[in-house]
């Protein structure tokens, strides 16, 4: 029975944690149930309904909107974020912006995430028709993806609540990130996944000590997590009910810091356009919330338009029809960008696009690997396949005249290309071994004579 299997896993977890730091030994003193005293409650991002701070985050989102257009929740803080409250000795991580997060910095579980570079992509920009293109390189995070911004907040809150096990359904990046932060916090981690997930990422998850449960039926991942949450109190960070509303509302707050960093690294100016890969829209929703906070604080004088690079087009369709409900579409092809390959996005993503007057651009496999290689060879950034979809999206919008050549565009590269080498490398790397230097010189001359041009 599923319950018996979960019970055995819980027993195994208890045995594995013997002698390790427990959540109680790390438990912050004097904090509320949410892990920080600054959370007053939650609000629905669609209907505005108010819920208490003690509400159970059960992956259903707002109970009032569930039947009409399922929508995620957002925390309401006792005091609004103050951009001037960054301490002079603030940590050089995303916890520099702890004033805007649902957990105090002294209670945080951190691996030094955030503060990733904003790189001017001059050569690539010229190729794509942009005079002002920059890449926010999230592969510089501790587990080489933007998911660390989510995990540091989610695991901090989980530990503060006394959780013993954190869990997620993941094809790779989210699982690797959660496993790393769970290890740092002394918590156990379970990752449910499916056949076809990138092998490198599954290996990374296991190296952090997490328990990986591959399931043939993708929906079984959610069934298992729902049962684990209700029966054993696992702190589940990912969606585990359909229709999806998004991941844990408090973890999503971590993504706001991407906006804070972009603005700070740009001298207090927001870009005209900000593009990123989108599946369920956690990062898109959090990033947009960060820009909105900065605008409300008068830290920026304008808001950017957001661009969602998606696969199957559910957001593009919802924008055209004007519906609040994001419909599931047929999967016409299997995307190489597996981390954003779901056939339906969420209301939280749709809301960010509508409020920002943004665009959703479906991206196919055609040109994906070529763009990955173009980014690597022109700018020295090796990004995951999903991470280059924003470049294809803004290139299409430039061709259509939606984005002007002089407008400032920031594309968020969410993860490292090392994550999915098994999908991006179609053929083995060149493995010729040369028997002499003469043979090597001869081969170089055939491959690229420019390498052998005489100095003037």
C-alpha positions in Angstrom: 0.0 0.0 0.0 1.2 3.6 -0.7 0.7 4.5 3.0 2.9 1.6 4.1 5.6 2.5 1.7 5.6 6.1 2.9 5.6 4.9 6.5 8.7 2.8 5.7 10.4 5.9 4.1 9.6 8.0 7.1 11.2 5.3 9.4 14.2 5.2 7.1 14.5 9.0 7.3 14.3 8.9 11.1 17.1 6.3 11.2 19.2 8.3 8.8 18.9 11.4 10.9 20.1 9.8 14.1 23.0 11.8 15.4 22.4 14.7 12.9 21.3 18.2 13.9 17.5 18.2 14.3 15.1 21.0 13.4 14.5 21.6 17.1 18.2 22.3 17.7 18.1 25.0 15.0 14.6 26.3 15.9 14.6 30.1 16.1 13.2 31.4 19.3 10.4 33.8 19.6 9.2 33.4 16.0 5.7 32.9 14.7 4.5 29.7 13.0 5.5 31.1 9.6 9.1 31.4 10.7 9.2 35.2 11.1 7.1 37.7 13.0 6.7 40.0 9.9 4.0 37.9 8.2 0.5 39.2 8.9 -1.3 36.8 6.7 -1.9 35.9 3.1 -3.9 37.3 0.3 -5.2 35.8 -3.0 -3.4 37.3 -6.0 -6.7 37.0 -8.0 -9.6 38.0 -5.8 -7.8 39.7 -2.9 -9.3 37.4 -0.2 -7.5 37.6 3.1 -6.3 34.5 4.9 -4.7 34.3 8.3 -0.9 33.7 8.7 -1.7 30.2 10.1 -3.4 29.0 6.9 -2.2 25.7 5.6 -0.3 26.0 2.3 -1.8 22.9 0.7 -1.1 23.5 -3.0 -4.7 24.4 -3.8 -4.2 28.1 -3.5 -7.2 30.4 -2.8 -10.3 28.4 -1.8 -12.6 31.0 -3.2 -11.0 31.0 -6.7 -10.2 27.3 -7.0 -13.2 26.4 -9.1 -13.2 29.5 -11.3 -9.5 30.2 -11.9 -7.1 28.6 -9.4 -4.8 31.2 -8.0 -1.8 31.2 -5.6 -1.5 33.2 -2.4 1.0 35.9 -1.5 2.2 36.8 2.0 1.2 40.1 3.5 3.9 41.8 5.6 3.3 43.7 8.8 5.4 46.5 7.4 6.1 47.2 3.7 9.7 46.7 2.5 12.0 49.7 2.9 14.7 49.9 0.3 16.8 52.0 2.7 16.8 49.4 5.4 19.7 47.4 3.8 22.3 47.3 6.6 25.9 48.3 5.9 27.0 44.8 7.0 24.3 42.9 5.1 25.4 39.5 3.9 26.7 39.3 0.3 23.8 37.0 -0.7 20.2 37.5 -1.5 19.7 37.8 2.3 21.0 41.3 1.7 17.3 41.9 1.0 16.0 40.2 4.1 13.7 43.2 4.8 11.6 42.0 1.8 11.6 38.3 2.8 9.4 36.2 5.1 12.3 35.1 7.3 14.8 37.0 9.4 18.4 36.9 8.2 19.5 35.3 11.5 17.2 32.4 10.9 18.2 31.9 7.3 19.7 28.7 5.7 22.1 30.1 3.2 24.8 28.8 0.9 25.7 32.2 -0.4 23.0 32.4 -3.1 22.2 35.5 -5.1 24.3 38.5 -6.1 24.7 36.9 -9.6 26.3 39.0 -12.3 24.4 41.1 -14.8 26.5 40.7 -18.0 26.4 43.0 -20.9 25.9 40.8 -24.0 27.3 43.2 -26.6 28.2 40.6 -29.3 25.1 38.6 -29.0 22.9 41.7 -28.8 24.4 42.9 -32.1 23.6 39.5 -33.7 20.0 39.7 -32.5 19.4 43.3 -33.3 19.7 44.8 -29.8 21.9 47.7 -28.8 21.4 47.1 -25.1 21.1 43.4 -24.1 22.2 42.0 -20.8 22.2 38.5 -19.3 21.4 37.9 -15.6 23.4 34.7 -15.1 21.7 32.6 -12.5 24.0 29.7 -13.1 26.4 31.3 -10.6 24.2 30.2 -7.7 25.4 27.4 -5.4 23.6 24.6 -7.2 24.0 26.4 -10.5 20.3 27.5 -10.9 17.9 30.2 -9.9 16.0 27.7 -7.8 18.4 28.4 -5.0 16.6 31.7 -4.4 13.4 29.7 -3.8 15.1 27.0 -1.7 17.0 29.2 0.7 13.7 30.9 1.7 11.5 27.8 1.7 14.0 25.7 3.7 14.5 28.6 6.2 10.8 28.7 6.8 10.5 24.9 6.9 13.2 24.7 9.6 11.6 27.5 11.5 8.3 25.6 11.5 10.0 22.5 12.9 9.8 20.4 9.7 11.8 17.2 9.6 11.4 16.4 5.9 11.2 18.7 2.9 10.0 17.4 -0.4 9.4 18.4 -4.0 8.3 17.0 -7.4 11.1 17.9 -9.8 12.7 17.2 -13.1 16.0 18.3 -11.8 16.9 21.9 -10.8 14.4 22.3 -8.0 15.2 18.9 -6.6 19.0 19.5 -6.6 18.5 22.9 -5.0 16.1 21.7 -2.3 18.4 18.7 -1.6 21.4 21.0 -1.1 19.6 23.4 1.3 18.0 20.5 3.2 21.5 19.1 3.7 22.7 22.5 4.9 19.8 22.8 7.4 20.1 19.2 8.7 16.8 18.2 7.2 15.9 15.2 5.1 14.8 15.7 1.5 12.7 13.6 -0.8 12.4 14.3 -4.5 9.8 12.6 -6.6 10.6 12.6 -10.3 9.8 10.8 -13.6 11.5 8.8 -16.3 13.4 11.0 -18.8 14.8 13.5 -16.3 18.3 14.6 -17.1 20.8 12.1 -15.7 23.3 14.8 -14.5 20.6 16.5 -12.4 19.4 13.2 -10.8 23.1 12.4 -9.9 23.4 15.9 -8.3 20.3 15.4 -6.2 21.6 12.0 -4.9 25.0 13.5 -4.1 23.4 15.9 -1.7 21.9 12.9 0.2 18.3 13.2 -0.9 16.0 10.3 -1.5 14.9 10.1 -5.2 11.7 8.4 -6.2 11.3 8.0 -10.0 7.7 7.2 -11.0 6.4 6.1 -14.4 3.2 8.1 -14.1 4.0 11.8 -13.6 0.8 12.4 -11.6 1.8 9.8 -9.1 4.4 12.2 -7.9 1.8 14.6 -6.7 -0.4 11.8 -5.2 2.5 10.7 -3.1 3.4 14.2 -2.0 -0.2 15.0 -1.0 -0.4 11.9 1.1 3.0 12.6 2.7 2.0 16.2 3.5 -1.3 15.2 5.2 -0.1 12.0 6.9 3.4 12.7 7.9 3.7 16.5 7.8 6.3 16.7 5.1 7.0 20.4 4.1 6.3 20.2 0.3 7.7 23.1 -1.7 6.4 22.2 -5.2 2.8 22.0 -6.6 1.1 18.7 -5.8 -2.4 19.3 -6.9 -4.1 20.1 -10.2 -4.8 22.6 -11.6 -1.4 24.0 -10.6 -1.4 27.4 -8.9 2.4 27.5 -8.3 4.9 26.5 -5.7 4.9 27.4 -2.0 3.9 31.0 -1.6 6.7 31.9 0.8 9.5 30.3 -1.3 8.4 32.3 -4.3 9.3 35.5 -2.3 13.0 34.6 -2.9 12.6 35.3 -6.6 11.8 39.0 -5.8 15.5 39.4 -5.2 16.4 39.0 -8.9 14.5 42.2 -9.5 16.2 43.9 -6.6 19.6 42.9 -8.0 18.9 43.8 -11.6 17.9 47.3 -10.5 20.8 47.7 -8.1 23.3 46.5 -10.7 21.8 48.9 -13.3 22.3 52.0 -11.3 18.7 52.2 -10.0 17.1 51.8 -13.5 14.7 49.1 -14.5 15.0 47.5 -18.0 12.4 48.1 -20.6 11.9 44.3 -21.1 12.7 41.4 -18.8 12.5 37.9 -20.3 12.8 34.5 -18.6 11.8 30.8 -19.2 8.4 30.0 -17.8 6.7 26.8 -16.7 4.4 27.4 -13.7 5.6 31.0 -13.4 7.1 31.0 -9.9 10.1 33.0 -11.0 8.1 35.2 -13.3 5.5 36.0 -10.5 8.2 36.6 -7.9 10.4 38.7 -10.2 7.4 40.9 -11.2 6.4 41.3 -7.5 10.0 42.5 -6.8 9.7 45.1 -9.6 6.3 46.2 -8.3 7.7 46.6 -4.8 10.6 48.8 -6.0 8.2 50.9 -8.0 5.9 51.3 -5.0 8.9 52.4 -3.0 9.8 54.9 -5.7 13.2 53.2 -6.1 12.5 52.9 -9.9 10.5 55.3 -12.1 9.1 52.7 -14.5 8.1 49.0 -14.6 9.5 46.7 -17.3 7.4 44.6 -19.6 7.8 40.9 -18.8 8.3 38.2 -21.5 7.5 34.6 -20.8 9.3 32.1 -23.0 7.1 29.0 -22.9 6.9 25.8 -24.8 3.3 24.8 -25.6 1.6 28.3 -25.6 -1.0 28.1 -22.8 -0.1 31.7 -21.7 -0.1 33.1 -25.2 -3.6 31.6 -25.7 -5.0 33.0 -22.4 -3.7 36.4 -23.3 -5.4 36.3 -26.7 -8.7 35.0 -25.3 -8.8 37.2 -22.3 -9.6 34.3 -20.0 -8.5 34.2 -16.3 -8.2 30.4 -16.6 -5.1 28.9 -18.2 -6.1 25.9 -20.2 -4.1 22.7 -20.7 -3.0 22.4 -24.3 -2.0 19.3 -26.4 1.7 18.6 -26.3 2.5 18.8 -30.0 6.2 17.8 -29.4 8.6 16.8 -26.7 10.7 19.9 -25.8 14.4 19.7 -25.3 13.8 22.3 -22.6 12.4 19.7 -20.3 12.2 21.9 -17.2 9.6 24.1 -18.8 7.8 21.5 -20.8 4.4 21.4 -19.0 1.3 21.8 -21.2 -0.3 24.4 -18.9 1.0 27.3 -17.0 -0.7 29.2 -14.1 -2.7 32.3 -13.3 0.2 33.8 -11.4 2.2 33.9 -14.6 -0.7 35.2 -16.6 -1.3 38.0 -14.1 2.3 39.1 -14.2 2.2 39.3 -18.0 -1.1 41.2 -18.1 -0.1 43.7 -15.4 3.2 44.4 -17.1 1.7 44.6 -20.7 4.1 41.8 -21.4 4.2 38.9 -23.9 4.2 35.1 -24.0 6.2 33.6 -26.8 6.0 29.8 -27.5 9.5 28.5 -28.3 10.1 25.2 -30.2 13.2 23.0 -30.4 14.3 24.6 -33.6 17.3 26.8 -33.0 17.5 26.0 -29.3 20.9 24.2 -29.3 22.2 26.7 -31.9 21.3 29.6 -29.6 22.9 27.8 -26.6 26.1 27.6 -28.6 25.8 31.1 -29.9 25.5 32.5 -26.3 28.4 30.4 -25.1 30.7 31.3 -28.0 29.9 35.0 -28.1 29.6 35.8 -24.4 31.2 32.9 -22.5 28.0 31.9 -20.8 27.0 28.2 -21.0 23.4 28.0 -20.2 20.9 25.2 -19.9 18.6 24.7 -22.9 15.6 26.2 -21.1 17.7 29.2 -20.1 18.2 30.3 -23.7 14.5 30.2 -24.6 14.2 33.9 -23.5 16.8 34.8 -26.1 14.8 33.1 -28.9 11.7 34.8 -27.5 13.1 38.4 -27.5 14.7 37.8 -30.9 11.3 36.9 -32.3 9.7 40.0 -30.7 12.5 42.1 -32.2 11.9 40.7 -35.7 8.2 41.5 -35.3 9.0 45.1 -34.2 7.5 44.6 -30.7 10.8 45.4 -29.1 12.8 48.4 -30.5 16.5 48.0 -31.1 17.5 50.7 -28.6 15.3 49.4 -25.7 17.1 47.8 -22.7 16.5 44.1 -22.5 17.5 41.8 -19.7 17.3 38.0 -20.2 17.4 35.7 -17.2 19.6 32.6 -17.8 18.2 30.4 -15.1 20.7 27.5 -15.0 24.0 26.0 -16.2 24.4 24.1 -19.4 26.1 21.3 -17.5 22.7 20.4 -16.2 21.4 18.9 -19.4 24.4 17.9 -21.5 22.6 14.6 -22.3 20.0 16.6 -24.1 22.1 19.4 -25.7 25.0 17.3 -27.0 23.7 15.2 -30.0 27.1 13.7 -30.8 30.2 12.8 -28.8 32.8 15.5 -28.5 35.6 15.4 -31.0 37.8 12.6 -29.7 40.6 12.5 -32.3 44.0 11.9 -30.7 47.0 13.2 -32.7 50.1 11.1 -33.0 52.3 14.1 -33.5 52.3 17.9 -33.5 52.6 17.9 -37.3 49.4 15.9 -37.5 47.7 18.3 -35.1 48.9 21.3 -37.1 47.5 19.7 -40.3 44.2 19.1 -38.7 44.0 22.7 -37.4 44.7 24.0 -40.9 41.8 22.1 -42.2 39.5 23.0 -39.4 40.1 26.8 -39.2 43.1 28.4 -41.0 42.5 31.6 -39.1 44.1 30.0 -36.1 47.4 29.9 -38.0 47.6 33.4 -39.4 51.0 35.0 -39.1 51.5 38.0 -36.8 52.0 41.2 -38.6 
